[in-house]
Structure formats: structure tokens, C-alpha cells
Amino acid sequence: MDHYKKALEDMVDQFAYVLDDPPRITTGGLSSLEYAFDALGYPDPKEIPERKCQFENCNKTATCGTPTKYGYKRVCLKHFNEINN
């Protein structure tokens, strides 16, 4: 069953609609995604904290990665430009 759960999690991750600020995914009202969210026990929308910008106090979705003086960070476009300009 773990194999099937992982497959369903991957499909939801790929096909669910993305919301920003904070990063979340939603079914968008699609019945197939609603069934998948229900089977996985996910709320709708479901927060995805690992997709959050790693810049302090930012709730936007990270869209790219970049080296910083604190190591490699995944950041939103605004902070990518701030760090690299």
C-alpha cells in the first residue's frame, strides 16, 4: 500500500493547482483531485511549507535557487533579484 500512496502523492503534487502566499495546493474543484485529497487525508487547500521562500519573513512560493552568504537557498523571484543585484 505504501507504493500506491507514494504514487498518489506524486500525482497530486504534479497535477494539483498551486496557490501562493503561503504556498498551497488545491483540487480546484476537480473531482479526481478531490478523491485523491480525500484518500490521502489532505485538507483543501493543503499548505506546502517546503515550497516557501527561504528568505526571512517571506511567505511567497520559492521559484528558483541561488547561492547566498548563508549557503544555497530556494527563494521567490523578488528575493532572487534582491540577492543577485
ZAMIRO-437561 format. One line per 3 residues: number of its first residue (from 1); for each residue x, y, z of C-alpha. Coordinates in pm, 1 decimal, always signed. Example, Ala and Ser with C-alpha at 12.3 -4.5 7.8 and 13.67 -1.06 7.14 Angstrom:
1 = +1230.0 -450.0 +780.0 | +1367.0 -106.0 +714.0
***
This chain:
1 = +0.0 +0.0 +0.0 | +290.4 +238.2 +61.2 | +378.7 +212.6 -307.0
4 = +27.0 +320.2 -409.5 | +19.1 +601.5 -153.9 | +352.0 +736.8 -283.8
7 = +222.3 +719.9 -642.0 | -94.9 +908.9 -544.1 | +108.8 +1171.1 -353.8
10 = +329.0 +1222.0 -660.7 | +26.8 +1260.1 -890.4 | -136.0 +1512.3 -655.8
13 = +193.2 +1702.7 -633.2 | +212.6 +1718.3 -1013.5 | -149.5 +1793.6 -1102.6
16 = -299.4 +1991.6 -811.3 | -342.8 +2364.5 -861.4 | -79.9 +2584.5 -698.9
19 = -167.8 +2878.3 -472.6 | +77.4 +3136.1 -339.2 | +134.5 +3328.6 -16.1
22 = +169.8 +3089.0 +159.8 | +245.9 +2802.5 -81.3 | -51.1 +2564.1 -104.7
25 = -208.8 +2315.6 -341.5 | -580.2 +2277.1 -411.6 | -812.6 +2048.7 -604.5
28 = -957.1 +2339.3 -799.1 | -1290.9 +2158.2 -776.1 | -1175.0 +1867.0 -995.7
31 = -1341.9 +1550.2 -872.1 | -1039.4 +1327.4 -939.2 | -820.6 +1553.5 -726.4
34 = -1093.5 +1576.1 -461.7 | -1095.2 +1193.9 -436.3 | -714.9 +1186.6 -418.7
37 = -702.4 +1456.0 -147.6 | -967.8 +1264.6 +47.8 | -781.8 +932.7 +12.5
40 = -459.9 +1097.0 +137.4 | -635.9 +1282.8 +419.5 | -530.9 +1621.8 +279.9
43 = -725.8 +1939.4 +359.1 | -821.9 +2155.4 +60.5 | -616.8 +2367.8 +24.5
46 = -308.9 +2197.0 +170.3 | -12.4 +2407.4 +278.6 | +326.5 +2303.4 +139.1
49 = +582.3 +2470.4 +371.4 | +881.3 +2313.7 +194.4 | +796.0 +2525.7 -112.1
52 = +815.5 +2851.3 +85.8 | +1081.0 +3112.1 +7.2 | +1371.8 +3069.2 +247.7
55 = +1421.4 +3446.6 +278.1 | +1332.1 +3556.7 +631.5 | +964.3 +3650.5 +683.4
58 = +863.3 +3582.0 +322.3 | +551.4 +3370.1 +255.2 | +582.5 +3357.0 -124.3
61 = +649.4 +3037.5 -317.2 | +1015.8 +2969.5 -393.0 | +1064.2 +2960.5 -769.1
64 = +1440.5 +2924.7 -800.1 | +1756.4 +2858.3 -604.5 | +2068.6 +3067.0 -560.9
67 = +2389.5 +3073.5 -358.7 | +2382.1 +3323.5 -69.8 | +2628.3 +3415.4 +203.5
70 = +2428.7 +3170.0 +421.6 | +2450.6 +2883.8 +171.6 | +2227.0 +2775.8 -114.4
73 = +1864.6 +2891.9 -69.5 | +1537.7 +2843.3 -256.7 | +1376.9 +3185.2 -293.9
76 = +1097.3 +3371.6 -470.3 | +1177.1 +3584.6 -774.6 | +1171.7 +3910.2 -573.6
79 = +1436.8 +3785.2 -333.2 | +1638.2 +3618.2 -609.6 | +1667.0 +3959.1 -776.9
82 = +1745.9 +4127.3 -443.7 | +2023.2 +3878.6 -365.2 | +2175.1 +3881.8 -714.3
85 = +2163.8 +4254.4 -796.4
***
